[in-house]
Amino acid sequence: MASFTANTAVSRRWFGGNHTQPSLSSSQSSDLSYRSSMPMTSRVQRKLNVSSALHTPPALLFPKQSSTSPAIVVNPKAKESDTKQMNMFQRAAAAALDAAEGFLVSHERQHPLPKTADPSVQIAGNFAPVNEQPVRRNLPVVGKIPDSIKGVYVRNGANPLHEPVTGHHFFDGDGMVHAVKFEDGSASYACRFTQTNRFIQERQLGRPVFPKAIGELHGHTGIARLMLFYARAAAGLVDPAHGTGVANAGLVYFNNRLLAMSEDDLPYQVRITPSGDLKTVGRYDFDGQLESTMIAHPKVDPESGELFALSYDVVSKPYLKYFRFSPDGTKSPDVEINLEQPTMMHDFAITENFVVIPDQQVVFKLPEMIRGGSPVVYDKEKVARFGVLDKYAEDSSAIKWIEAPDCFCFHLWNAWEEPETEEVVVIGSCMTPPDSIFNESDENLKSVLSEIRLNLKTGESTRRPIISDGEQQVNLEAGMVNRNMLGRKTKYAYLALAEPWPKVSGFAKVDLFTGEVKKHLYGDNRYGGEPLFLPGEGAEDDGHILCFVHDEMTWKSELQIVNAVSLEVEATVKLPSRVPYGFHGTFIGASDLAKQV
């Protein structure tokens, strides 16, 4: 079988940023500069018109691009021009491994993909990727940008550089940061890939070669893909030593650095230039102190300025470690937390004195791949629990585990202590089925905003839906509380209305004490993502909510600035290119930006 290096059908670089839409007028389509005569259907030999909330419009189109570059040996620390040609052994190994992968792909395409790994479902419509966009200044604004908003709003997301060869989950895409800078009442926009070790190598090779943790690693073909990857690494064809992550999920600004994160790697530092552009500085290990991965949702304590984080391992013990950083970036020793099996911990919470660690029912069972399944498993026999540990503990001997049956929170929005009842209150969205994001399910997903009380005296827990009226119950996922009150008792949470799942039709301001819900809806055929609450200087809810919104009829995107008290739109920034639905963001004020290193 011909080498993948010479196979232009697989080595095609693709851009989804300008997918043509059949309903667009000629003036609307003038911005959509890339068209493709080769839809994915011609290669995967199955229909892409899958009925799904993800799927708008019903086709994935890719541009033509030839591939004439020879295969190369990758040194992630070198410039692309410094890469060297392969030696004779490496050429032979590359040809053999490419042929083996060709056989594997041919086998995979004979079987239908589940929706959770089908690119036609996972990255269609406005979930599809876009091109990088250099800085565009003086963007059109409807209304007036509040004088208090000075700095940069940044949001992370998955944006695959290359067309998927086989399976692909939305979470598998390369990281791209979108940035809107506010200065002197005007706004600029830019978006750039975070240039991870993985991204640099795959860009040079012209195709995806690193395994996709969710979309590809299923069953025997997943094992085969891992073996191929490690064989390529052994032959020096790829270099996993400097990280395999995509840095596409979280963003945190800490110690004068913007860090892009996904829990499969170390963070990557991204610098915001004076012009508002984005530049990847590199993989950041806190000056050699961090030797393990770090989850995508570390917490900055608003009073101490410390950063708290977790790291989990899916292969070897300890499966979980906790650590913290002082405001100057000095890392504490790791605190190893004993778990019986590797568990997904996408998020956690802090209070004034404790860290709250969710040990839930979505676990990693690698032997399931041998039996033909996914390594990400909902363990129905396991009882979910929360661990409460002193923030400054030197070991985990004093951790207090409290069971919370049938509770899976992908995200925790806040937690605080109530000393009068010796309880820790946790606010999160309880998701059922717990593994529905990763594994196909016939059951409709529900994400119920919940209050979970952990009684430190009795060791018992209670849980209640915050929105008590069943008729008012809505799926709430992605959002935040006032970050200046993180770990302290808060009245309000600002959360995405994840309906129709997985799209976001607006956001809700929820009173966590009364359950009152106030909604801001984007309108017909308009959807967004995580709402970012930017605090003001007054009451808890004084401030503004920033959110990207995309119109699926006009195929245009904008940034809305909404008054957090009245929920009225104060300004709308019209963006020069489409912004795909993405993940998490943060805001860096002008004064903090000036201290950036």
C-alpha positions as CSV (number, residue, x, y, z in Angstrom):
1,M,0.0,0.0,0.0
2,A,1.3,3.5,-0.9
3,S,2.8,5.5,1.9
4,F,0.5,8.0,3.8
5,T,3.2,10.6,3.1
6,A,2.5,10.4,-0.6
7,N,-1.3,9.9,-0.1
8,T,-2.8,13.3,-0.7
9,A,-6.2,12.1,0.4
10,V,-4.9,11.7,3.9
11,S,-2.2,14.3,4.1
12,R,-4.5,17.2,3.1
13,R,-4.4,20.2,5.4
14,W,-7.8,21.5,5.9
15,F,-9.6,24.7,7.1
16,G,-13.2,24.7,8.2
17,G,-13.2,28.4,8.9
18,N,-14.9,29.3,5.7
19,H,-17.3,26.5,5.0
20,T,-19.7,27.6,2.3
21,Q,-23.4,27.5,3.2
22,P,-26.0,26.8,0.5
23,S,-28.3,29.5,1.8
24,L,-25.8,32.4,1.7
25,S,-26.2,35.2,-0.7
26,S,-23.2,36.1,-2.9
27,S,-22.4,39.1,-0.7
28,Q,-22.4,36.9,2.4
29,S,-20.4,34.2,0.8
30,S,-17.6,36.6,-0.3
31,D,-15.9,36.1,3.0
32,L,-15.9,32.3,2.7
33,S,-12.8,32.0,0.6
34,Y,-12.3,28.2,0.8
35,R,-14.4,25.8,-1.1
36,S,-13.8,22.1,-1.6
37,S,-14.7,19.7,-4.4
38,M,-13.8,16.7,-2.2
39,P,-16.3,16.2,0.7
40,M,-15.4,13.7,3.3
41,T,-18.1,11.4,2.1
42,S,-16.1,10.5,-0.9
43,R,-13.4,9.0,1.3
44,V,-15.1,7.6,4.3
45,Q,-17.8,5.9,2.2
46,R,-20.7,6.7,4.5
47,K,-23.4,9.4,4.6
48,L,-22.7,12.5,6.7
49,N,-26.2,13.7,6.9
50,V,-26.5,12.6,10.5
51,S,-29.4,14.0,12.5
52,S,-27.9,15.8,15.5
53,A,-28.0,19.1,17.3
54,L,-24.3,19.3,16.4
55,H,-25.0,19.0,12.8
56,T,-25.7,22.4,11.1
57,P,-25.2,22.6,8.2
58,P,-25.3,18.9,7.0
59,A,-21.9,18.8,5.1
60,L,-18.2,19.0,5.9
61,L,-16.3,20.5,3.0
62,F,-12.5,20.7,2.7
63,P,-10.2,22.7,0.5
64,K,-7.8,21.2,-2.0
65,Q,-4.1,21.2,-1.0
66,S,-1.3,19.2,-2.4
67,S,1.3,17.6,-0.3
68,T,4.8,17.4,-1.8
69,S,6.9,17.8,1.3
70,P,9.1,14.7,2.1
71,A,8.6,13.0,5.5
72,I,10.9,14.6,8.1
73,V,12.3,13.9,11.5
74,V,10.9,16.3,14.0
75,N,12.7,18.3,16.6
76,P,10.1,20.3,18.4
77,K,12.6,22.8,19.7
78,A,14.0,23.5,16.2
79,K,12.5,25.8,13.6
80,E,10.8,24.0,10.7
81,S,13.7,24.9,8.4
82,D,16.1,23.2,10.7
83,T,14.4,19.7,10.5
84,K,16.6,17.1,8.8
85,Q,15.8,14.4,6.3
86,M,15.3,10.9,7.4
87,N,18.0,8.3,7.2
88,M,17.6,5.0,5.3
89,F,16.3,3.1,8.4
90,Q,13.8,5.8,9.1
91,R,12.5,5.8,5.6
92,A,12.0,2.1,5.6
93,A,10.3,2.3,9.0
94,A,8.1,5.2,7.8
95,A,7.0,3.3,4.7
96,A,6.2,0.1,6.7
97,L,4.3,2.0,9.4
98,D,2.4,4.1,6.9
99,A,1.4,1.0,5.0
100,A,0.2,-0.6,8.3
101,E,-1.8,2.5,9.1
102,G,-3.3,2.5,5.7
103,F,-4.5,-1.1,6.3
104,L,-5.8,0.0,9.7
105,V,-7.7,3.0,8.2
106,S,-9.2,0.8,5.5
107,H,-10.4,-1.6,8.2
108,E,-11.9,1.2,10.3
109,R,-13.8,2.7,7.5
110,Q,-15.7,-0.6,7.0
111,H,-17.5,0.0,10.3
112,P,-19.8,2.9,11.3
113,L,-18.5,5.3,13.9
114,P,-20.5,6.1,17.0
115,K,-21.8,9.7,17.1
116,T,-19.3,10.5,19.8
117,A,-16.4,9.8,17.4
118,D,-18.0,10.7,14.0
119,P,-16.4,13.8,12.5
120,S,-19.6,14.5,10.6
121,V,-21.4,15.0,13.9
122,Q,-18.6,16.2,16.2
123,I,-17.2,19.0,14.0
124,A,-19.9,20.1,11.6
125,G,-21.6,23.5,11.4
126,N,-20.1,26.0,13.8
127,F,-18.2,23.3,15.6
128,A,-16.0,23.2,12.6
129,P,-12.5,24.8,12.7
130,V,-11.4,28.1,11.3
131,N,-8.3,29.7,10.0
132,E,-6.0,31.8,12.1
133,Q,-6.9,35.5,12.0
134,P,-4.3,38.2,12.4
135,V,-5.3,41.3,14.4
136,R,-8.2,43.2,13.0
137,R,-8.6,46.6,14.7
138,N,-11.4,49.2,15.1
139,L,-14.2,46.6,14.7
140,P,-17.8,47.8,14.2
141,V,-19.6,48.2,17.5
142,V,-23.3,48.5,18.0
143,G,-23.9,50.5,21.3
144,K,-21.1,51.6,23.5
145,I,-18.4,49.5,25.1
146,P,-18.5,50.3,28.9
147,D,-15.6,52.5,30.0
148,S,-14.7,50.0,32.7
149,I,-13.8,47.2,30.2
150,K,-10.2,47.6,29.5
151,G,-8.0,44.6,28.7
152,V,-8.4,41.4,26.7
153,Y,-11.1,38.7,26.7
154,V,-9.6,35.3,25.7
155,R,-11.4,32.1,25.1
156,N,-10.0,28.6,24.3
157,G,-11.4,26.0,22.0
158,A,-10.8,22.9,19.9
159,N,-9.8,23.6,16.3
160,P,-8.3,20.6,14.4
161,L,-5.6,21.7,12.0
162,H,-6.0,18.6,9.8
163,E,-9.0,16.7,8.5
164,P,-9.7,13.7,10.6
165,V,-8.6,10.4,9.0
166,T,-11.1,8.3,11.0
167,G,-12.6,8.9,14.4
168,H,-12.7,12.3,16.0
169,H,-14.3,13.8,19.1
170,F,-14.8,17.5,19.5
171,F,-12.4,17.5,22.5
172,D,-9.6,16.1,20.3
173,G,-9.0,19.2,18.3
174,D,-5.9,21.4,18.4
175,G,-6.1,24.4,20.8
176,M,-6.9,27.8,19.4
177,V,-7.3,31.0,21.5
178,H,-9.6,33.8,20.4
179,A,-8.8,37.2,21.7
180,V,-10.8,40.5,21.8
181,K,-8.8,43.4,23.1
182,F,-10.6,46.5,24.5
183,E,-8.7,49.8,24.4
184,D,-9.9,53.4,24.3
185,G,-13.5,52.4,23.6
186,S,-12.6,50.3,20.6
187,A,-12.1,46.6,20.0
188,S,-9.8,44.4,18.0
189,Y,-9.9,40.6,17.4
190,A,-7.3,37.9,16.6
191,C,-7.2,34.1,16.9
192,R,-4.2,31.8,16.8
193,F,-3.4,28.1,17.3
194,T,-1.5,27.3,20.5
195,Q,1.6,25.8,19.0
196,T,2.0,22.6,21.1
197,N,4.6,20.0,20.5
198,R,1.9,17.9,18.9
199,F,0.7,20.8,16.7
200,I,4.2,21.7,15.4
201,Q,5.0,18.1,14.4
202,E,1.7,17.4,12.7
203,R,1.9,20.7,10.8
204,Q,5.3,19.7,9.6
205,L,4.2,16.2,8.6
206,G,1.0,17.5,6.9
207,R,-1.4,15.1,8.6
208,P,-2.5,13.9,12.0
209,V,-0.2,11.3,13.6
210,F,-0.7,11.6,17.3
211,P,-3.5,9.4,18.7
212,K,-6.8,11.1,19.6
213,A,-7.6,10.1,23.1
214,I,-11.4,10.1,22.7
215,G,-12.1,9.8,19.0
216,E,-9.6,7.0,18.1
217,L,-8.6,5.0,21.2
218,H,-11.5,2.5,21.2
219,G,-11.1,-1.3,21.1
220,H,-8.5,-3.2,19.1
221,T,-8.1,-0.5,16.5
222,G,-7.3,1.9,19.4
223,I,-4.6,-0.5,20.7
224,A,-3.2,-0.7,17.1
225,R,-3.0,3.1,16.8
226,L,-1.1,3.3,20.1
227,M,1.3,0.6,18.9
228,L,1.8,2.5,15.6
229,F,2.5,5.7,17.4
230,Y,5.0,4.2,19.8
231,A,6.7,2.5,16.9
232,R,7.0,5.8,15.1
233,A,8.5,7.3,18.3
234,A,11.0,4.5,18.6
235,A,12.1,5.1,15.0
236,G,12.5,8.8,15.7
237,L,9.7,9.7,13.3
238,V,7.8,11.6,16.0
239,D,8.8,13.0,19.4
240,P,6.3,12.6,22.3
241,A,8.9,13.4,24.9
242,H,8.0,17.1,25.0
243,G,4.3,16.5,25.4
244,T,1.3,15.1,23.4
245,G,-1.5,17.4,24.6
246,V,-3.6,19.9,22.7
247,A,-4.0,22.8,25.2
248,N,-7.6,23.4,24.0
249,A,-9.7,23.6,27.2
250,G,-8.9,26.0,30.0
251,L,-7.2,29.4,30.3
252,V,-5.8,30.9,33.5
253,Y,-3.8,34.1,34.0
254,F,-1.3,33.5,36.8
255,N,2.0,35.0,37.8
256,N,1.9,37.4,34.9
257,R,1.4,34.6,32.4
258,L,-1.5,33.4,30.3
259,L,-1.6,29.6,30.4
260,A,-3.5,27.4,28.0
261,M,-4.3,23.9,29.3
262,S,-5.7,20.5,28.7
263,E,-5.4,17.8,31.3
264,D,-3.2,15.6,29.1
265,D,-0.1,17.8,29.3
266,L,1.7,20.6,31.0
267,P,0.3,24.1,30.3
268,Y,1.5,26.2,27.4
269,Q,2.3,29.9,27.9
270,V,0.6,32.2,25.3
271,R,1.7,35.9,25.2
272,I,-0.6,38.7,24.2
273,T,1.3,41.2,22.1
274,P,0.8,44.9,22.5
275,S,-1.2,44.9,19.2
276,G,-3.6,42.3,20.6
277,D,-2.1,39.3,18.7
278,L,-1.3,36.0,20.3
279,K,2.1,34.2,20.3
280,T,2.9,30.8,21.8
281,V,5.9,31.1,24.2
282,G,6.1,27.4,24.8
283,R,5.4,24.6,27.2
284,Y,5.5,25.9,30.7
285,D,6.8,23.8,33.6
286,F,7.1,26.6,36.2
287,D,10.9,26.8,35.8
288,G,11.4,23.1,36.0
289,Q,9.1,22.5,39.0
290,L,6.2,20.9,37.3
291,E,6.9,17.4,36.0
292,S,3.4,16.0,35.6
293,T,0.2,17.0,33.7
294,M,-2.1,19.6,35.2
295,I,-5.9,19.6,34.8
296,A,-7.5,22.4,32.8
297,H,-9.3,24.0,35.7
298,P,-6.8,25.2,38.3
299,K,-8.2,27.7,40.8
300,V,-6.8,31.1,41.7
301,D,-7.7,32.0,45.3
302,P,-8.9,35.7,45.1
303,E,-7.5,36.6,48.5
304,S,-4.1,34.8,48.7
305,G,-3.3,34.9,44.9
306,E,-2.2,31.2,45.1
307,L,-2.9,28.7,42.3
308,F,-4.3,25.3,43.3
309,A,-4.3,22.3,40.9
310,L,-4.6,18.6,40.4
311,S,-2.9,16.1,38.2
312,Y,-4.3,12.6,37.4
313,D,-2.7,9.6,35.8
314,V,-4.6,6.9,33.9
315,V,-1.8,4.3,33.8
316,S,0.2,4.2,37.0
317,K,-0.1,5.1,40.7
318,P,-0.4,7.5,42.2
319,Y,-3.5,8.1,40.1
320,L,-4.0,11.6,41.6
321,K,-1.8,14.4,42.9
322,Y,-2.6,17.7,44.4
323,F,-0.3,20.8,44.6
324,R,-0.3,24.5,44.7
325,F,1.8,27.5,43.6
326,S,2.5,30.6,45.6
327,P,1.8,34.0,43.9
328,D,5.4,34.1,42.7
329,G,5.1,30.7,41.1
330,T,6.9,28.6,43.7
331,K,5.4,25.1,43.7
332,S,4.6,23.0,46.8
333,P,5.5,19.3,47.1
334,D,3.0,17.0,45.5
335,V,0.4,15.5,47.8
336,E,-0.4,12.0,46.6
337,I,-4.0,11.0,47.0
338,N,-4.8,7.3,47.2
339,L,-7.4,6.1,44.7
340,E,-8.2,2.6,43.8
341,Q,-8.6,3.2,40.1
342,P,-7.8,6.1,37.7
343,T,-10.7,8.5,37.6
344,M,-11.5,11.4,35.4
345,M,-11.2,14.7,37.4
346,H,-11.9,17.5,34.9
347,D,-12.6,20.0,37.7
348,F,-12.5,20.5,41.5
349,A,-13.3,23.3,44.0
350,I,-11.6,25.3,46.7
351,T,-13.0,27.0,49.8
352,E,-11.2,29.4,52.2
353,N,-9.5,26.4,54.0
354,F,-10.1,23.3,51.9
355,V,-9.8,21.7,48.5
356,V,-12.8,19.7,47.4
357,I,-11.9,16.7,45.2
358,P,-14.6,14.8,43.3
359,D,-14.0,11.0,43.0
360,Q,-16.8,10.1,40.7
361,Q,-18.1,7.2,38.5
362,V,-16.4,8.0,35.2
363,V,-13.2,6.1,35.3
364,F,-10.4,4.8,33.0
365,K,-10.3,1.1,32.4
366,L,-7.6,0.4,29.7
367,P,-8.4,-3.4,29.6
368,E,-11.8,-2.4,28.1
369,M,-9.9,-1.7,24.9
370,I,-8.9,-5.3,24.7
371,R,-12.5,-6.3,25.0
372,G,-13.3,-3.9,22.1
373,G,-14.7,-1.0,24.1
374,S,-13.8,2.5,25.2
375,P,-11.3,3.1,28.1
376,V,-13.6,5.8,29.4
377,V,-16.2,3.9,31.4
378,Y,-19.2,4.7,33.6
379,D,-18.6,2.4,36.6
380,K,-22.1,1.7,38.0
381,E,-20.7,-0.2,40.9
382,K,-18.6,2.7,42.2
383,V,-20.1,5.1,44.7
384,A,-19.3,8.7,44.0
385,R,-17.7,10.7,46.8
386,F,-16.0,14.0,47.6
387,G,-12.7,14.4,49.4
388,V,-12.2,17.4,51.6
389,L,-8.6,18.2,52.4
390,D,-6.9,21.1,54.0
391,K,-5.4,23.4,51.4
392,Y,-2.0,23.4,53.1
393,A,-1.9,19.7,53.9
394,E,1.5,18.1,53.4
395,D,0.0,14.6,52.8
396,S,-3.5,13.1,52.3
397,S,-3.8,11.3,55.6
398,A,-6.4,13.7,56.9
399,I,-8.6,13.8,53.8
400,K,-12.3,13.3,54.7
401,W,-14.2,11.3,52.1
402,I,-17.9,11.8,52.0
403,E,-20.1,9.7,49.7
404,A,-22.5,11.3,47.3
405,P,-24.3,8.5,45.4
406,D,-25.1,8.9,41.7
407,C,-23.5,12.3,41.5
408,F,-21.3,13.2,38.5
409,C,-20.4,16.9,38.1
410,F,-18.2,17.5,35.0
411,H,-17.8,21.1,36.4
412,L,-18.0,22.6,39.9
413,W,-18.9,26.2,39.9
414,N,-18.1,27.1,43.5
415,A,-17.8,25.8,47.1
416,W,-17.8,27.4,50.5
417,E,-17.8,26.6,54.2
418,E,-20.7,27.0,56.6
419,P,-19.0,26.6,60.0
420,E,-22.3,26.8,61.9
421,T,-23.4,23.5,60.5
422,E,-19.9,22.1,59.9
423,E,-20.7,21.7,56.2
424,V,-19.0,22.4,53.0
425,V,-21.4,23.5,50.3
426,V,-20.6,22.5,46.7
427,I,-22.3,24.0,43.6
428,G,-22.1,21.9,40.5
429,S,-24.1,20.7,37.5
430,C,-24.9,17.0,38.0
431,M,-24.9,15.2,34.6
432,T,-26.8,12.1,33.6
433,P,-25.8,9.8,31.9
434,P,-22.4,10.5,33.4
435,D,-20.4,9.3,30.4
436,S,-22.7,10.6,27.6
437,I,-20.1,13.1,26.4
438,F,-17.7,10.2,25.7
439,N,-19.9,7.2,24.9
440,E,-23.0,7.0,22.7
441,S,-26.2,6.8,24.7
442,D,-29.9,6.6,23.9
443,E,-30.8,8.5,27.0
444,N,-31.1,12.3,26.7
445,L,-28.5,14.2,28.6
446,K,-29.5,16.2,31.6
447,S,-27.3,18.7,33.5
448,V,-29.0,19.8,36.7
449,L,-27.6,22.7,38.7
450,S,-27.3,21.3,42.2
451,E,-26.3,22.1,45.8
452,I,-24.4,19.3,47.5
453,R,-23.8,19.6,51.2
454,L,-20.9,17.7,52.8
455,N,-21.3,17.3,56.5
456,L,-17.8,17.1,58.0
457,K,-19.1,16.0,61.4
458,T,-21.4,13.2,60.3
459,G,-19.7,12.2,57.1
460,E,-23.0,12.3,55.2
461,S,-24.1,14.3,52.2
462,T,-27.3,15.8,50.8
463,R,-28.1,17.0,47.3
464,R,-30.9,19.1,45.9
465,P,-31.7,20.8,42.6
466,I,-31.3,24.5,43.0
467,I,-34.1,25.1,40.5
468,S,-36.9,23.4,42.5
469,D,-39.7,23.9,39.9
470,G,-39.4,20.9,37.6
471,E,-41.1,22.8,34.8
472,Q,-38.4,25.5,35.0
473,Q,-35.5,22.9,35.0
474,V,-33.0,23.5,32.2
475,N,-29.6,22.1,31.3
476,L,-26.9,24.4,32.7
477,E,-23.3,23.8,31.8
478,A,-20.3,26.0,31.4
479,G,-20.1,29.3,33.3
480,M,-18.8,30.8,36.6
481,V,-19.5,32.8,39.7
482,N,-17.9,36.1,40.5
483,R,-14.2,35.2,40.4
484,N,-13.4,37.7,43.2
485,M,-15.6,35.5,45.5
486,L,-14.4,32.1,44.4
487,G,-14.3,29.7,47.5
488,R,-16.6,32.1,49.4
489,K,-20.4,32.1,49.7
490,T,-21.9,33.4,46.5
491,K,-25.5,34.2,45.6
492,Y,-25.3,34.2,41.8
493,A,-24.0,31.9,39.1
494,Y,-23.9,32.7,35.4
495,L,-24.3,29.5,33.3
496,A,-24.8,28.5,29.7
497,L,-28.3,27.3,28.7
498,A,-27.1,24.1,27.0
499,E,-30.3,23.6,25.0
500,P,-30.7,22.1,22.5
501,W,-27.8,20.1,23.8
502,P,-24.9,20.5,23.0
503,K,-25.6,24.0,21.6
504,V,-26.0,27.0,23.9
505,S,-29.1,29.2,23.2
506,G,-28.3,31.8,25.9
507,F,-27.2,32.1,29.5
508,A,-28.9,32.1,32.9
509,K,-28.3,34.2,35.9
510,V,-29.3,31.9,38.8
511,D,-30.0,32.9,42.4
512,L,-28.3,30.0,44.2
513,F,-30.4,30.6,47.4
514,T,-33.9,31.0,45.9
515,G,-33.6,29.2,42.6
516,E,-34.8,32.2,40.6
517,V,-33.6,32.1,37.0
518,K,-33.3,35.1,34.7
519,K,-32.4,34.2,31.1
520,H,-30.7,36.1,28.3
521,L,-31.5,34.3,25.0
522,Y,-29.6,34.9,21.8
523,G,-32.5,34.5,19.5
524,D,-33.6,32.2,16.7
525,N,-30.7,30.2,15.1
526,R,-28.2,32.0,17.3
527,Y,-26.0,30.2,19.7
528,G,-23.0,30.8,21.9
529,G,-20.9,29.2,24.6
530,E,-19.6,29.9,28.1
531,P,-20.7,33.3,29.5
532,L,-17.8,35.1,31.2
533,F,-18.7,37.3,34.1
534,L,-16.4,40.3,34.4
535,P,-16.8,41.8,38.0
536,G,-17.3,45.5,38.6
537,E,-16.5,47.3,41.8
538,G,-20.0,47.2,43.4
539,A,-22.3,44.4,44.6
540,E,-21.7,40.7,43.8
541,D,-23.6,40.9,40.5
542,D,-22.2,44.3,39.5
543,G,-20.3,43.8,36.2
544,H,-20.8,42.6,32.7
545,I,-21.2,39.2,30.9
546,L,-19.1,38.6,27.7
547,C,-20.1,35.9,25.3
548,F,-19.4,35.0,21.7
549,V,-22.6,34.5,19.7
550,H,-22.9,32.9,16.2
551,D,-25.8,33.4,13.8
552,E,-26.3,30.2,11.9
553,M,-28.5,31.9,9.3
554,T,-26.1,34.7,8.3
555,W,-23.0,32.8,9.3
556,K,-21.7,35.8,11.2
557,S,-20.2,36.0,14.7
558,E,-20.2,38.7,17.3
559,L,-19.2,39.4,21.0
560,Q,-22.1,40.6,23.2
561,I,-21.5,42.7,26.3
562,V,-24.4,42.3,28.6
563,N,-25.1,44.2,31.8
564,A,-25.1,41.6,34.6
565,V,-27.8,43.3,36.7
566,S,-30.4,44.1,34.0
567,L,-29.3,41.5,31.4
568,E,-29.6,44.1,28.8
569,V,-27.1,44.2,25.9
570,E,-24.9,47.3,26.2
571,A,-22.7,46.7,23.2
572,T,-22.2,44.2,20.4
573,V,-18.8,43.8,18.7
574,K,-19.1,42.6,15.1
575,L,-16.3,40.1,14.4
576,P,-14.4,39.8,11.1
577,S,-14.6,36.0,11.0
578,R,-16.5,33.1,12.4
579,V,-15.9,32.0,16.0
580,P,-16.6,28.3,16.5
581,Y,-18.3,27.1,19.6
582,G,-15.6,26.4,22.2
583,F,-14.7,25.9,25.8
584,H,-13.4,28.2,28.6
585,G,-12.1,31.7,28.8
586,T,-10.9,34.5,31.1
587,F,-10.4,38.2,31.1
588,I,-7.0,40.0,31.7
589,G,-7.3,43.6,32.8
590,A,-5.1,46.2,31.3
591,S,-3.1,46.7,34.5
592,D,-2.4,43.0,34.7
593,L,-1.6,42.8,30.9
594,A,1.1,45.5,31.4
595,K,2.9,43.2,33.8
596,Q,2.9,40.2,31.4
597,V,6.2,38.4,31.0
